[in-house]
Amino acid sequence: MKILVVDDEVKLVKLLKTGLVENGYRVDVAYDGNDALELATTTGYDIIILDIMLPGMDGREILRILREQNIMTPVIFLSALDQINDRIKGLQLGADDYLIKPFAFAELLARIEVVIHRCQKKPSEPRYVFGDLELDPANLTVARQGIKINLTPVEFKLLSLLMEQRSEPISRIRIAERIWDIDSLHRTKIVEVNISHLRRKIDDPFEKKLIHNVKGFGYILKDQG
């Protein structure tokens, strides 16, 4: 497994590299945003550990560019920005996890293992079809009535989860647990915001609506108006 570690704190980077190498990972490092972006777009990594506040280009901008280029390498943000809104912004951009500084190395190691396991593609990953909506996990594509729909990484994960459930309802809490690591006080807000974004792309341009509310519980896909 190969990891890119990006942070402008030289001492921290050295400590992280030493610990990760001792745990069997191959590690590249970068200390500013421009070098990080070049490495991330030209080298295949299994995961990127990315600070937000970087010289040259901040971590959020790096992640935005990667996702725009359809580079879906898992990303864990490391940051001293500890407000819930900072965490939500990072996750909505497509980060797979967000770890607040200071942190224990053992926790970072555990999160790396969880994210890599969660993001690894399975060869037999099925294509989902629900009515006139199609989702292809292998190629990261979505289409409705044959029209390609561009989704953010978070929207893609959310739609995948809904399509896995097919006509079974799924709760907001379950969605939050599967997609984000957000404490319970903020689960409803982030789920509702992203469902709204998803509806604008999946439902609003079409007469038949597929994403429906289950009052007081969550959401369900239904192939009806």
Secondary structure, 3 states (H helix, E strand, C coil): CEEEEECCCHHHHHHHHHHHHHCCCEEEEECCHHHHHHHHHHCCCCEEEEECCCCCCCHHHHHHHHHHCCCCCCEEEEECCCCHHHHHHHHHCCCCEEEECCCCHHHHHHHHHHHHHHHCCCCCCCCEEECCEEEECCCCEEEECCEECCCCHHHHHHHHHHHHHCCCCEEHHHHHHHHCCCCHHHHHHHHHHHHHHHHHHHCCCCCCCCEEEECCCEEEECCCC
